[in-house]
Each structure stands twice: as C-alpha cells, then as structure tokens.
Amino acid sequence: MLLNSIKPKSGATHSSRRLGRGNGSGRGTFCSRGCKGQGQRQGGNVRPGFEGGQTPLIRRLPKLRGFANVNRQSYQVVNVGDLNCFEAGEEVTPLSLFIKKLIRSKTMPVKLLGDGILEKKLTVKVQKVSATAKEKVQKAGGKLIQ
C-alpha cells in the first residue's frame, strides 16, 4: 500500500452544496441567505458578539478589578488539635501529615495553627507556625523545627 493510493471510504466524503444554480437545484433564488439585509450581501455579515446594535453582553458586564499576585505563597493548614492522631514522641513532617490525610499535597508548604489542644509530646517539622501553635507544642513538651 502506498500513501498516494489511500482514499477515503465510499460515502465518507460529500460534494459541496452548489448555491444559486436555479430553482430546480433546490438552492436557487435567495441561495440559503434569507431575504434582504446585511447577511444577504456579498461579503456582508456581522462580527462575533454583535447584537444588532444593542450594547453587547461583553460591554454590559463589569471589568475585573484588582490583580493576582504571582508571587503569592499559599499554605496547607493543620491545627494543633489534629496532631493527636500521632503517637507520643513521633516526628511530624509534611509526608507523615500526607499519609494520615491531614493535608492534600506533599509538595505544598504546611502551616501549623493553634486551634485545639495537643496532648502528646511531638517533634514538628513544618514550614510555618503561628504563635499560639508554637506555645501549645512547647507546653506539651514537644519541639518545633522550621
């Protein structure tokens, strides 16, 4: 088989519709363009989004305000009370938090917040810690490594 001998399956292709070849063809007189107006003229048609002269939807909607900071750093949040699922003396890392399903991503940075009560002595290795969380971990006898 040669590339120049490949043809589409019979019935797969259709000849183009011939417009304006008399009323006997079924596409005569107005040639599928309707009756009068801009759409019937040769080369005449309306641009996308044109609404007949009324103010288009794209101009009626308000513009977006503000900006998106490309350097924004977002953290996954874990509360001190959530760490009670670990054994006493265990090391808490982003990977161990991911395994326990307390965070969704292994790669995104983690911030520890101070909601809840910590009842176990833990070594916590996270990227950021709030002041109340730091206080509660140290009060429970644990260590914080940033």
C-alpha positions in Angstrom: 0.0 0.0 0.0 1.3 3.5 -0.9 0.4 6.8 0.7 -0.7 8.3 -2.6 -3.1 5.4 -3.2 -5.1 5.9 0.0 -8.7 7.1 -0.5 -11.5 7.7 2.0 -14.2 5.1 2.3 -17.0 5.4 -0.2 -19.8 7.6 1.3 -17.4 9.3 3.7 -16.9 12.4 1.6 -19.7 14.6 0.1 -19.6 17.1 -2.8 -20.1 20.7 -1.6 -23.5 22.2 -1.9 -23.8 24.4 -5.0 -25.8 27.5 -4.3 -27.5 29.8 -6.8 -27.8 27.4 -9.7 -31.5 27.8 -10.4 -34.7 26.9 -8.5 -34.5 23.3 -9.9 -31.4 22.7 -7.7 -33.4 23.5 -4.5 -30.9 26.2 -3.7 -31.8 28.9 -6.1 -33.4 32.4 -5.7 -32.1 33.5 -2.2 -29.5 30.7 -2.1 -30.0 30.0 1.6 -29.1 33.6 2.6 -32.6 34.7 3.6 -34.3 37.8 2.3 -32.5 41.2 2.0 -30.3 42.8 4.6 -26.7 42.7 5.6 -26.4 38.9 5.8 -27.5 38.5 2.2 -25.0 40.9 0.7 -21.7 39.6 -0.7 -19.0 39.9 2.0 -21.6 41.3 4.4 -22.0 39.7 7.8 -22.0 40.7 11.5 -18.9 40.1 13.7 -19.0 37.6 16.6 -20.7 39.2 19.6 -22.7 41.7 17.5 -26.2 42.0 18.9 -28.0 44.1 16.3 -26.8 47.4 17.7 -27.8 47.0 21.3 -24.9 47.1 23.8 -23.3 43.7 23.6 -23.1 41.5 26.7 -19.3 41.7 26.8 -19.6 45.5 27.3 -22.5 45.3 29.8 -20.5 43.2 32.2 -18.2 45.0 34.7 -14.5 44.8 34.3 -12.4 42.7 36.6 -10.9 44.6 39.5 -7.6 44.2 41.3 -4.8 41.8 40.4 -3.4 38.4 41.1 -0.1 38.3 42.9 2.1 35.8 41.0 4.5 35.5 44.0 1.7 34.6 46.5 2.6 31.7 48.7 -0.3 29.6 49.9 0.0 27.1 52.8 -1.9 24.0 53.7 -3.4 24.5 57.2 -3.1 22.0 60.0 -4.4 22.7 63.5 -2.6 21.6 66.7 -5.6 19.5 67.7 -5.3 17.4 64.6 -1.8 16.2 65.7 -3.3 14.0 68.4 -3.6 11.2 65.9 0.2 10.7 66.1 1.9 8.6 68.7 3.8 10.3 71.5 7.4 11.1 70.6 6.8 10.7 66.9 8.2 13.2 64.3 5.5 15.1 62.4 6.6 16.0 58.8 4.6 17.1 55.7 5.0 13.5 54.4 3.6 12.0 57.6 0.7 14.5 57.6 0.0 13.5 53.9 0.0 9.8 54.9 -2.5 10.5 57.7 -4.6 12.5 55.2 -4.4 15.8 57.1 -3.1 17.6 54.0 -3.7 17.1 50.3 -0.3 17.7 48.8 3.2 16.5 49.7 4.9 19.4 47.9 2.9 22.5 49.1 4.2 24.1 52.3 2.4 23.5 55.6 1.4 26.0 58.3 0.5 24.9 61.9 -2.2 26.8 63.6 -3.2 26.9 67.2 -6.8 25.6 67.3 -7.3 22.6 69.6 -5.4 21.1 72.5 -2.2 19.0 72.0 -1.9 16.1 74.5 1.3 14.4 73.2 5.0 15.3 73.1 5.8 15.6 69.4 8.6 16.9 67.2 7.0 19.0 64.5 8.8 19.9 61.2 6.7 22.3 59.2 7.4 25.4 57.1 5.4 27.9 59.2 3.9 28.0 62.7 1.6 30.5 64.4 2.5 32.0 67.8 -0.3 30.1 69.6 0.6 26.8 67.9 4.2 27.3 69.0 3.2 27.9 72.5 0.9 24.8 72.7 3.5 22.5 71.2 6.2 23.7 73.7 3.7 23.5 76.6 3.0 19.8 75.7 6.8 19.2 75.8 7.3 19.0 72.1 9.9 20.6 69.7 9.4 22.7 66.7 11.8 22.6 63.7 11.3 25.1 60.9 
